[in-house]
Amino acid sequence: MKMQWFVASALTVGMMHIGDDAFGDLVGPGDIAFVGFNADGDDDFAFVTLVEIAANSTVYFRDDEWDGTSFNTGEGIITWDSGVSLIDAGTVITFSDTSSSGTLSLSHGSATGSVSLAGDNEALWAYLGSDADTPTAFLSVIANEADAPNSPDLTNTGLTDGVNAQIIDGDEDVMAYTGLRNNLSSFAAYAAQISNDANWTTADGTGDQSGGFLPFNATPFETANVPEPISLAMVGCGILGMMLGRRRRHARSSFS
């Protein structure tokens, strides 16, 4: 009886955790993380999604300044549609030649607009919204200046530098994440790796520094090979079924 209770409890816990971590949709800070930024040439950026992205999701990318309540104007906005298929957690999505809507290309979905990234005092925001001027949830930001007053204002964004915002000091022209992409226990665990400046390679200077960085590494992020909750639940069902079957056979033999 105790064993049956244990298996049933394990099964319940496993089922309760179905939907955790990578399952779900974009909702707020840390659901994506930038892994590439290039302000040289025609401009490029890349991000990894740490959760599944539902089909036909819309994300805005913008390099205007945020003042804690609203964006100013005068710079660029890209409106991204994720496409008709679900995008798996761990997928790296690249945007190339973003400085002109006529040359913009990307690895997943479709996009309109343009963003011309600067090599100093620049921040690129990713957010959800009812429209481009009405943010409802910030997802991430990448910036190349950490010192006030030229660092991004994170007020009312829910973002925190070193947690779900990547802010590297030095007015770097090109920045690329070069840290771990596999064997962590969850996709969410990669946020700390990506937010660690030590896991980035950067370049600055006159001329185009992007040659050794582009195209950005699009290798997917992967988690360690651990049983999924649904797999554990199925195993629990099997064990419980065998135990109940054995109990019935024992009961029948007792009356024979």
GIFEN-V145287 format. One record per run of one state. SS is the DSSP state (~ for helix, > for strand, _ for the rest). FROM is the first residue (numbers start at 1). TO is the last residue. If there is no record, write none. Layout:
ss=SS from=FROM to=TO
ss=SS from=FROM to=TO
This chain:
ss=_ from=1 to=1
ss=~ from=2 to=16
ss=_ from=17 to=31
ss=> from=32 to=38
ss=_ from=39 to=43
ss=> from=44 to=49
ss=_ from=50 to=52
ss=> from=53 to=53
ss=_ from=54 to=57
ss=> from=58 to=62
ss=_ from=63 to=65
ss=> from=66 to=66
ss=_ from=67 to=70
ss=> from=71 to=71
ss=_ from=72 to=76
ss=> from=77 to=81
ss=_ from=82 to=86
ss=> from=87 to=87
ss=_ from=88 to=91
ss=> from=92 to=96
ss=_ from=97 to=104
ss=> from=105 to=106
ss=_ from=107 to=109
ss=> from=110 to=114
ss=_ from=115 to=122
ss=> from=123 to=131
ss=_ from=132 to=133
ss=> from=134 to=143
ss=_ from=144 to=160
ss=> from=161 to=161
ss=_ from=162 to=164
ss=> from=165 to=167
ss=_ from=168 to=173
ss=> from=174 to=177
ss=_ from=178 to=183
ss=> from=184 to=184
ss=_ from=185 to=189
ss=~ from=190 to=194
ss=_ from=195 to=196
ss=~ from=197 to=199
ss=> from=200 to=203
ss=_ from=204 to=209
ss=~ from=210 to=212
ss=_ from=213 to=222
ss=> from=223 to=223
ss=_ from=224 to=228
ss=~ from=229 to=254
ss=_ from=255 to=256
